[in-house]
């Protein structure tokens, strides 16, 4: 692989104009496709074959297609302890409903005081109007959303306690923002400090932006062909930008090393692609396989997210091994700081990193124990981690206040009622009995009379729990409805609705996580055995990854579920983590952890292969690779952290988990646990059973290039 990549790098430098032009044409072409094909994303989650999803399809067949327009609930409470039905208050409510019905984009607004279908709380203090839009949520404009909020504000000024909730009030997920821009600026600063050259730092960032642009625009174009989740583009951009900057950093750093050794620009770039590029390809392949492995969950939307993110990683790798050496050809010797161009010899010592490695390897038992205990303590909250697709809005928003009004006056279950579908020729006759059985179950607040379809073959019953949608009692109620209400020959009973779908998806994800974790751990072992020709090194790497994962998910649980430091990260309320968060964090952190393991330990392995004593090899390899790993981790952290303060509610816990995971993995695992463990193992760290010596070697260190010698650059 090293030889092939060397040839590719050399060709890219020699034909740098063609390579740069080709990438620009790809960027323009994908951009044109995105402009023509772009379509809206969706924010719903369904799993084909699940009972709740199957039931929703049957409801559509039996009762007809429901409106695809978005809805909002305008919740009104009477002032000063009065009743919502008091004449003066009732007139205000009726006037508000009339105004809501006339808002732009609104198809209808229900009157909660209509005697035919009142929607008034039992204490007569509150009511809510359902506002139905003609367009789905992604197509509601900012002006239409603002008009709704303005109408609510005017009613509030008139003396009513009015709030609004529902999908029509949610702003569409957008990629990019001030916080994300700050992350990119921090990455540029880190690069400039690492390189000592603003030109090189800018070149590194620019090539990464090209790769992200191609990936993001490609996903945007894809929305016109397939329906994508709203979080998919953000996840792909976040990961693509982080790995794009890091992969270029690894290659540029090796290129500068070769320039300092006296190689010509073209040969230095080609050697960098053949050596560091081999590690980039290996690391990128690891991330891609981990992301594609999300398909084993059997959840289509999760597989879609993984494939989209994997596509951006593939593009980042291609940019690193083609566009980066081409641009390095244009930059020439300016890749080095001005002073280093006159005296290109490589600095022989990195005092801080040598001292760090010496201290860690000398006090290896203490270092290892402290690091493992610290990460173990941070991981403790993961034992109480809960997941749900139902996420709470930020406490200071009208949506959160509306939820509280509904919960206080109607009951918490009204924010997420269940639907019980009775389907079959005996549905009409059986539905009354099903309603009685449901009403008799614990945690049921209300059941509605059955709604029977035209031919009597299906009936719908609304069951309102006494508990909130994300409460464990509601989950138990869903299971009780399914377990205790039996099917008959002429009628089958289903439980569905948004809350039931959330519970089904969360259960599927929870079952898939251990399987996926076994998959990625097994992959890590195989990959690292091939890379390092060792058994202990992969074991250390995998155990380190498990420590990283536990600590990252533990910290995420403490912040987003328990509420610790929630204000610091501007968390949108507290509660169960988004169901997707754990498995996505595990998949991406696996790839990044293997990145750092490969780049760090490969230099230790190289020193050991050249005859260094085991402990000296660890110190030497650490001194050479640790600065790059620290810089790469700082960049990753800044990019991921940039999506936390202002990010979408579904993305925040993922971005936080990745940011803290990178911090734990780079600073604690790779800079403390790995060197301490390898120093403890000594020469045994590189042991491989004789019967495994036939395994192929990936040669990520470019041994073949070293043995062959340089190739003429012209």
C-alpha positions in Angstrom: 0.0 0.0 0.0 2.8 2.4 0.8 4.4 2.0 -2.7 1.1 2.6 -4.4 0.3 5.7 -2.4 3.8 7.0 -3.0 3.2 6.8 -6.7 -0.2 8.5 -6.3 1.4 11.3 -4.3 4.2 11.8 -6.7 1.7 11.9 -9.6 -0.5 14.4 -7.8 2.5 16.7 -7.2 3.8 16.5 -10.8 0.3 17.1 -12.2 -0.8 19.4 -9.4 -2.6 21.8 -11.8 -4.8 19.0 -13.2 -5.5 17.6 -9.7 -6.6 21.0 -8.3 -8.7 21.7 -11.4 -10.3 18.3 -11.1 -11.3 18.8 -7.5 -12.7 22.3 -8.3 -14.8 20.8 -11.1 -16.1 18.1 -8.8 -17.0 20.8 -6.3 -18.8 22.9 -8.9 -20.6 19.8 -10.4 -21.8 18.6 -7.0 -22.9 22.1 -6.2 -24.9 22.4 -9.4 -26.6 19.0 -8.7 -27.4 20.2 -5.1 -29.0 23.4 -6.5 -31.2 21.4 -8.8 -32.1 18.3 -6.7 -32.2 19.6 -3.1 -35.3 18.8 -1.2 -36.6 18.9 2.4 -35.3 16.5 5.1 -37.6 14.7 7.6 -37.4 14.5 11.4 -39.6 11.4 12.0 -38.1 8.1 12.9 -39.7 4.8 12.0 -38.5 1.2 11.8 -40.3 -1.1 9.2 -41.7 -4.2 10.8 -42.2 -2.7 14.2 -45.7 -3.0 15.6 -46.2 0.8 15.9 -45.0 1.4 12.4 -47.2 -1.4 10.9 -50.2 0.0 12.8 -49.7 3.5 11.4 -49.7 2.1 7.9 -52.9 0.2 8.6 -54.5 3.4 10.0 -53.7 5.1 6.8 -55.2 2.3 4.8 -58.4 2.0 6.9 -59.1 5.7 7.7 -57.5 7.4 4.7 -54.5 9.6 4.3 -54.3 12.1 7.1 -53.2 15.6 6.4 -49.5 16.0 5.9 -49.5 19.6 7.2 -47.7 20.5 10.4 -49.7 21.3 13.5 -49.3 23.5 16.6 -51.2 23.5 19.8 -51.9 27.0 21.3 -52.5 26.4 25.0 -54.6 29.0 26.9 -55.1 29.4 30.6 -57.5 31.8 32.2 -56.0 34.6 34.2 -56.2 35.1 38.0 -57.5 31.7 38.8 -60.6 32.2 36.7 -62.3 29.6 34.4 -61.6 29.4 30.7 -65.4 29.3 30.1 -66.0 32.7 31.9 -67.8 34.9 29.4 -65.0 37.5 29.1 -62.3 34.9 28.9 -64.3 32.9 26.4 -64.7 35.9 24.1 -60.9 36.4 24.2 -60.3 32.7 23.4 -62.8 32.8 20.5 -61.1 36.0 19.1 -57.7 34.3 19.4 -59.0 31.3 17.5 -60.3 33.5 14.7 -57.0 35.3 14.4 -55.1 31.9 14.3 -57.3 30.7 11.5 -56.5 33.8 9.4 -52.7 33.4 9.8 -50.6 32.9 6.7 -50.2 29.2 5.8 -52.9 28.0 8.3 -55.6 25.8 7.0 -57.7 25.7 10.1 -57.7 26.3 13.9 -60.0 24.4 16.2 -62.2 26.2 18.8 -61.6 24.4 22.2 -64.9 25.9 23.5 -67.0 24.4 20.7 -69.8 22.5 22.6 -69.6 19.8 20.0 -66.0 19.0 20.7 -64.6 20.9 23.7 -61.0 20.6 24.6 -61.1 22.0 28.1 -59.2 20.8 31.2 -61.1 19.1 34.0 -60.4 22.1 36.3 -62.0 24.4 33.6 -58.9 26.6 33.8 -57.2 25.7 30.5 -57.9 24.8 26.9 -56.0 24.4 23.7 -56.6 25.1 20.0 -55.0 22.9 17.3 -53.7 25.0 14.5 -53.3 23.0 11.3 -51.0 24.2 8.5 -51.4 23.3 4.8 -47.7 22.6 4.5 -45.4 20.1 6.3 -43.1 21.4 9.0 -39.9 21.8 6.9 -41.9 24.0 4.4 -43.2 26.5 7.0 -41.5 29.8 6.4 -39.9 31.9 9.0 -42.5 34.6 8.4 -45.3 32.1 9.0 -43.7 30.9 12.2 -43.1 34.5 13.3 -46.8 35.3 12.6 -47.9 32.5 14.9 -45.6 33.6 17.7 -46.8 37.2 17.3 -50.4 36.2 17.6 -49.6 34.3 20.7 -47.8 37.3 22.1 -50.7 39.7 21.4 -53.1 37.3 23.2 -50.7 37.2 26.1 -50.6 41.0 26.2 -54.4 40.9 26.4 -54.3 39.2 29.8 -54.4 35.5 28.8 -51.7 33.0 29.7 -50.9 31.7 26.2 -48.1 29.4 25.0 -47.6 27.3 21.8 -46.1 23.9 21.2 -45.8 21.4 18.3 -43.8 20.7 15.2 -45.0 23.9 13.4 -43.0 26.0 16.0 -39.7 24.2 15.5 -37.2 25.9 13.3 -35.6 23.8 10.6 -32.2 22.3 11.3 -29.4 24.4 9.7 -25.8 23.6 9.0 -23.4 26.2 10.1 -23.6 29.1 12.6 -21.5 31.4 14.8 -20.5 28.6 17.2 -19.5 26.3 14.5 -17.4 29.1 12.9 -15.6 29.6 16.2 -14.7 25.9 16.1 -13.2 26.3 12.7 -11.3 29.5 13.8 -9.9 27.6 16.8 -8.8 24.8 14.4 -7.0 27.4 12.3 -5.2 28.8 15.3 -4.1 25.3 16.4 -2.8 24.6 12.9 -0.9 27.9 12.8 0.7 27.2 16.2 1.6 23.6 15.2 3.1 24.6 11.8 4.5 28.0 12.7 3.3 29.1 9.3 -0.1 30.7 8.5 0.3 29.7 4.8 0.5 26.0 5.7 -2.3 26.3 8.2 -4.5 28.0 5.7 -3.7 25.4 3.1 -4.6 22.6 5.5 -7.9 24.1 6.4 -8.7 25.0 2.7 -8.3 21.4 1.5 -10.5 20.2 4.3 -13.2 22.7 3.4 -13.1 21.5 -0.2 -13.7 17.9 0.9 -16.5 19.0 3.3 -18.0 21.1 0.5 -18.1 18.1 -1.8 -19.5 15.8 0.8 -22.1 18.3 2.1 -23.3 19.3 -1.3 -23.5 15.7 -2.4 -25.7 14.9 0.6 -27.9 17.9 -0.2 -28.3 16.7 -3.8 -29.1 13.3 -2.4 -32.2 14.7 -0.6 -33.8 15.1 -4.0 -33.5 11.3 -4.6 -34.1 9.8 -1.2 -35.6 11.0 2.0 -32.9 11.8 4.6 -33.2 12.6 8.3 -32.6 16.2 9.3 -29.6 15.3 11.5 -27.8 13.5 8.6 -26.2 16.5 6.9 -25.1 18.0 10.2 -23.5 14.8 11.4 -21.7 14.3 8.0 -20.4 17.9 8.0 -19.2 17.7 11.6 -17.3 14.5 11.0 -16.1 15.3 7.5 -14.6 18.6 8.7 -12.9 17.1 11.7 -11.3 14.2 9.9 -10.5 16.3 6.8 -8.4 18.7 8.9 -6.7 15.9 10.8 -5.9 13.7 7.8 -4.3 16.7 6.1 -2.4 17.5 9.3 -0.8 14.1 9.4 0.4 14.2 5.8 1.6 17.8 6.0 3.5 17.1 9.2 5.3 14.2 7.6 5.9 16.3 4.5 7.7 18.9 6.6 9.7 16.2 8.3 10.9 15.0 4.9 11.7 18.6 3.8 13.8 19.1 6.9 15.6 15.9 6.1 16.7 17.5 2.8 14.3 15.9 0.3 13.0 17.9 -2.7 9.5 19.1 -2.5 8.0 16.5 -4.9 9.7 13.6 -3.2 8.9 14.9 0.3 5.2 15.1 -0.6 5.2 11.6 -2.2 7.0 10.1 0.8 4.5 11.8 3.1 1.6 10.2 1.2 3.3 6.8 1.1 4.0 6.8 4.9 1.5 9.1 6.7 -0.9 8.5 3.8 -0.9 4.8 4.5 -1.9 5.5 8.1 -4.6 7.9 6.9 -6.1 5.3 4.5 -6.0 2.7 7.2 -7.6 5.1 9.8 -10.2 6.3 7.3 -11.1 2.7 6.3 -11.6 2.0 10.0 -14.0 4.9 10.4 -15.9 4.0 7.2 -16.3 0.3 8.2 -17.5 1.4 11.7 -20.0 3.8 10.2 -21.2 1.4 7.6 -21.5 -1.2 10.3 -24.4 0.8 11.7 -26.4 -1.1 9.1 -26.2 -4.2 11.3 -28.7 -2.6 13.6 -31.4 -3.2 11.1 -32.6 0.4 11.4 -32.8 2.1 8.0 -32.5 5.7 9.1 -29.4 4.9 11.2 -27.8 3.0 8.4 -28.5 6.0 6.2 -26.8 8.4 8.7 -23.8 6.0 8.8 -23.5 5.7 5.0 -23.7 9.5 4.5 -21.1 10.2 7.2 -18.9 7.4 5.7 -19.1 9.1 2.3 -17.7 12.3 3.7 -14.8 10.4 5.3 -14.0 8.7 2.0 -13.9 12.1 0.4 -11.6 13.4 3.2 -9.2 10.5 2.6 -9.2 11.1 -1.2 -8.5 14.8 -0.6 -5.7 14.0 1.7 -3.8 11.6 -0.7 -4.4 13.7 -3.9 -5.3 17.3 -3.3 -3.1 17.9 -0.3 0.1 16.8 -2.1 -0.9 18.8 -5.1 -1.3 21.9 -3.1 2.0 21.2 -1.3 3.6 21.2 -4.7 2.4 24.8 -5.2 3.3 25.8 -1.7 6.9 24.5 -2.1 9.4 25.3 0.7 6.9 27.7 2.2 5.4 24.7 4.1 8.3 25.3 6.5 8.6 28.4 8.7 10.9 31.1 7.2 13.8 30.3 9.6 13.6 26.5 8.9 14.0 27.0 5.2 17.5 28.3 5.7 18.4 25.5 8.2 16.2 22.6 7.3 17.5 20.1 9.9 14.8 18.5 12.0 14.8 19.6 15.7 16.2 16.7 17.6 14.3 17.1 20.8 10.9 18.0 22.0 11.5 18.6 25.7 7.9 18.6 27.0 6.9 15.4 25.2 10.1 13.6 26.0 9.7 14.5 29.7 6.0 13.5 29.7 6.8 10.1 28.1 9.8 9.5 30.5 7.7 10.3 33.5 4.7 8.1 32.4 6.9 5.2 31.5 9.0 5.5 34.7 6.0 5.6 36.9 3.9 3.3 34.7 1.9 1.5 37.5 0.9 4.8 39.1 0.1 6.5 35.8 -2.0 3.6 34.5 -3.9 3.2 37.8 -4.7 6.9 38.1 -5.9 7.2 34.4 -8.1 4.1 34.6 -9.7 5.1 37.9 -10.3 8.6 36.7 -12.0 7.4 33.5 -13.9 4.8 35.5 -15.3 7.5 37.8 -16.4 9.6 34.9 -18.1 6.6 33.3 -20.3 5.8 36.4 -23.3 7.8 35.2 -23.6 5.5 32.1 -25.1 2.9 34.4 -28.2 5.0 34.7 -28.3 6.2 31.1 -31.8 6.2 29.5 -32.7 6.9 25.9 -35.7 8.2 24.1 -36.7 9.8 20.8 -38.8 12.3 22.7 -36.7 15.3 23.6 -37.6 18.2 25.8 -37.4 21.8 24.6 -35.3 24.4 26.4 -36.8 25.5 29.7 -37.1 29.1 28.8 -39.0 28.6 25.5 -42.7 28.9 24.8 -42.7 25.2 23.8 -41.5 24.2 27.2 -44.1 26.5 29.0 -46.8 25.0 26.8 -45.8 21.5 27.7 -46.0 22.5 31.4 -49.5 24.0 31.0 -50.8 20.9 29.3 -49.2 18.6 32.0 -50.4 20.8 34.9 -54.0 21.1 33.7 -54.7 18.1 31.4 -52.1 15.7 32.7 -48.6 14.7 31.5 -50.0 12.0 29.3 -51.8 14.5 27.1 -48.5 15.5 25.6 -48.0 12.1 24.1 -51.2 10.0 23.9 -51.2 6.4 22.7 -53.4 5.0 19.9 -54.9 1.5 20.2 -55.9 0.1 16.8 -58.3 -2.8 16.6 -58.2 -4.3 13.1 -60.2 -7.1 11.6 -63.8 -8.0 10.6 -64.9 -8.0 14.3 -63.2 -4.7 15.1 -66.4 -2.7 15.7 -67.8 -5.3 18.2 -64.4 -5.9 19.8 -63.4 -2.3 20.3 -65.7 -1.5 23.2 -64.2 -4.5 25.2 -60.7 -3.4 24.3 -61.5 0.1 25.6 -62.7 -1.3 28.9 -59.6 -3.5 29.2 -57.3 -0.6 28.5 -59.1 1.7 31.0 -58.6 -0.9 33.7 -54.8 -0.9 33.4 -52.6 1.0 35.8 -51.4 4.5 34.7 -54.3 5.1 32.3 -55.9 8.5 32.8 -58.4 8.5 30.0 -59.7 6.4 27.1 -61.9 7.8 24.3 -64.8 6.1 22.6 -63.8 4.0 19.6 -63.6 5.7 16.2 -64.8 3.1 13.7 -64.1 3.2 10.0 -66.7 3.1 7.3 -67.0 -0.6 6.9 -66.4 -1.5 10.5 -63.1 -3.3 9.9 -61.0 -1.0 12.1 -61.4 1.0 15.2 -59.2 3.6 16.9 -59.1 4.2 20.6 -57.0 7.0 22.2 -55.4 6.1 25.5 -54.0 8.9 27.6 -51.4 7.8 30.2 -51.2 9.3 33.6 -47.4 9.7 33.1 -45.3 11.7 30.7 -44.2 10.2 27.3 -40.6 9.6 28.4 -41.6 8.3 31.8 -40.8 4.6 32.5 -44.4 4.1 33.6 -45.6 5.0 30.1 -43.2 2.5 28.6 -44.6 -0.1 31.0 -48.1 0.8 29.9 -47.3 0.2 26.3 -46.0 -3.2 27.1 -49.1 -3.9 29.3 -51.5 -3.0 26.5 -49.7 -5.4 24.2 -49.4 -8.2 26.7 -52.7 -8.1 28.5 -55.2 -7.3 25.6 -55.2 -10.4 23.5 -55.9 -10.7 19.8 -58.9 -12.7 18.7 -59.6 -14.6 15.4 -61.6 -11.7 14.1 -59.7 -8.7 15.5 -56.0 -7.9 16.1 -54.9 -5.2 18.6 -52.0 -2.9 17.9 -50.5 0.0 20.0 -49.1 2.9 18.1 -48.8 6.7 18.1 -45.7 8.9 18.4 -44.9 7.8 21.9 -45.2 4.1 21.0 -43.0 4.6 18.0 -40.4 6.3 20.2 -40.4 3.4 22.6 -40.1 0.8 19.9 -37.2 2.6 18.2 -35.4 3.1 21.5 -35.7 -0.6 22.4 -34.4 -1.5 19.0 -31.4 0.8 19.4 -30.7 -0.4 22.9 -30.7 -4.0 21.7 -28.5 -3.1 18.7 -25.8 -1.3 20.8 -24.1 -4.3 22.4 -24.1 -6.2 19.0 -22.5 -3.1 17.4 -20.0 -2.7 20.2 -18.9 -6.4 19.7 -18.6 -5.8 16.0 -16.4 -2.7 16.3 -14.2 -4.2 19.0 -13.7 -7.3 16.9 -12.8 -5.1 14.0 -10.3 -3.2 16.0 -8.6 -6.3 17.2 -8.2 -7.6 13.6 -7.1 -4.3 12.2 -4.5 -3.6 14.8 -3.1 -7.1 14.6 -2.6 -6.6 10.9 -1.1 -3.1 11.4 1.3 -3.9 14.3 1.8 -7.6 14.0 1.1 -8.0 17.7 -1.6 -9.3 20.1 -1.0 -7.2 23.3 -1.0 -3.8 21.4 -4.5 -4.4 19.9 -5.7 -5.5 23.3 -4.4 -2.3 24.9 -5.9 -0.3 22.1 -9.4 -1.9 22.5 -9.4 -1.6 26.3 -8.5 2.1 25.9 -11.4 2.5 23.4 -13.8 1.0 25.9 -12.6 3.3 28.6 -13.0 6.3 26.3 -16.5 5.2 25.3 -17.6 4.7 28.9 -16.3 8.1 30.0 -17.8 9.9 27.0 -21.2 8.4 27.5 -21.0 8.9 31.3 -20.2 12.6 30.9 -23.0 13.0 28.4 -25.5 11.3 30.7 -24.4 13.5 33.6 -24.9 16.7 31.6 -27.9 16.0 29.4 -29.8 13.5 31.7 -28.8 14.6 35.2 -28.4 18.3 34.4 -24.9 18.7 35.7 -23.3 21.8 34.0 -26.4 21.9 31.6 -26.3 25.7 31.6 -22.7 25.7 30.5 -23.4 23.8 27.3 -26.9 25.4 26.9 -28.6 22.0 27.0 -32.3 22.1 25.8 -33.6 20.7 29.1 -32.7 17.5 30.8 -34.1 14.0 30.4 -33.3 10.7 28.6 -30.6 11.0 25.9 -31.6 11.0 22.3 -31.9 7.3 21.3 -29.4 7.7 18.4 -26.7 9.3 20.6 -25.0 6.3 22.2 -24.6 4.1 19.1 -23.4 7.0 16.9 -20.9 8.2 19.5 -19.6 4.6 19.8 -19.2 4.3 16.0 -17.4 7.6 15.5 -15.2 7.4 18.6 -14.1 4.0 17.6 -12.8 5.3 14.3 -11.1 8.3 15.9 -9.6 6.2 18.7 -8.1 3.9 16.1 -6.7 6.9 14.3 -4.8 8.0 17.3 -3.7 4.5 18.1 -2.3 3.9 14.6 -0.5 7.3 14.4 1.0 7.1 17.9 1.9 3.4 18.2 3.2 3.1 14.6 6.1 5.5 15.5 6.8 3.4 18.6 6.7 0.2 16.5 9.0 1.9 13.9 11.6 2.7 16.7 11.4 -0.8 18.1 11.9 -2.3 14.6 15.0 -0.2 14.2 16.5 -1.8 17.3 15.5 0.5 20.2 14.9 -1.0 23.6 11.2 -1.5 24.5 10.9 1.5 26.8 13.2 3.7 24.7 11.0 2.8 21.7 7.9 4.0 23.5 9.6 7.3 24.5 11.0 7.9 21.0 7.8 7.1 19.2 5.8 9.2 21.7 8.1 12.2 21.3 7.7 12.0 17.5 3.9 11.4 17.3 2.4 12.9 20.4 2.6 16.6 19.2 0.6 15.7 16.1 -1.9 13.6 18.0 -2.4 16.5 20.5 -2.9 19.0 17.7 -5.3 16.6 15.9 -7.3 16.1 19.0 -7.4 19.8 19.7 -8.8 20.4 16.3 -11.3 17.5 16.6 -12.4 18.9 20.0 -12.9 22.4 18.7 -14.9 21.3 15.7 -17.2 19.0 17.7 -17.5 21.4 20.6 -18.6 24.1 18.1 -21.8 22.2 17.5 -22.8 22.1 21.2 -23.8 25.6 22.3 -26.0 26.5 19.3 -26.6 23.1 17.8 -29.8 21.3 17.1 -31.2 19.5 20.2 -30.6 16.1 18.6 -27.0 16.9 17.6 -25.9 18.5 20.9 -25.5 15.3 23.0 -23.8 13.6 20.0 -21.4 16.5 19.6 -20.7 16.8 23.3 -20.1 13.0 23.6 -17.6 13.2 20.7 -15.9 16.3 22.0 -15.4 14.8 25.5 -14.6 11.4 24.0 -11.8 12.9 21.9 -10.5 14.7 24.9 -10.5 11.6 27.1 -9.0 9.4 24.4 -6.2 11.7 23.3 -5.1 13.2 26.6 -5.8 10.3 29.0 -5.8 7.0 27.0 -3.3 7.7 24.2 -0.9 9.9 26.2 -1.0 8.1 29.5 -2.7 4.6 29.4 -1.0 3.4 26.1 2.6 4.4 26.9 2.3 3.2 30.5 0.8 -0.1 29.4 3.4 -0.7 26.7 6.2 0.2 29.0 4.8 -2.4 31.5 4.7 -5.1 28.8 8.2 -4.3 27.5 9.3 -6.5 24.6 6.2 -8.7 25.1 4.1 -5.8 23.7 5.2 -6.9 20.2 4.5 -10.6 20.6 2.6 -12.4 17.9 2.0 -16.2 17.8 4.0 -18.0 15.2 0.9 -19.3 13.5 -0.3 -15.7 12.8 3.0 -14.7 11.1 1.3 -15.6 7.7 -1.1 -12.7 8.1 -0.6 -9.9 5.5 1.1 -6.7 6.6 -0.5 -3.3 6.0 2.9 -1.5 6.2 1.4 1.8 7.5 5.0 2.9 8.4 6.3 2.8 4.8 8.9 0.2 5.4 8.9 -0.7 1.7 9.8 2.9 0.8 12.6 3.0 3.3 14.1 -0.2 2.0 13.8 0.8 -1.7 15.1 4.3 -1.3 13.9 7.5 -2.8 12.3 7.7 -6.3 13.6 10.5 -8.5 11.2 13.4 -8.4 11.5 14.3 -12.0 
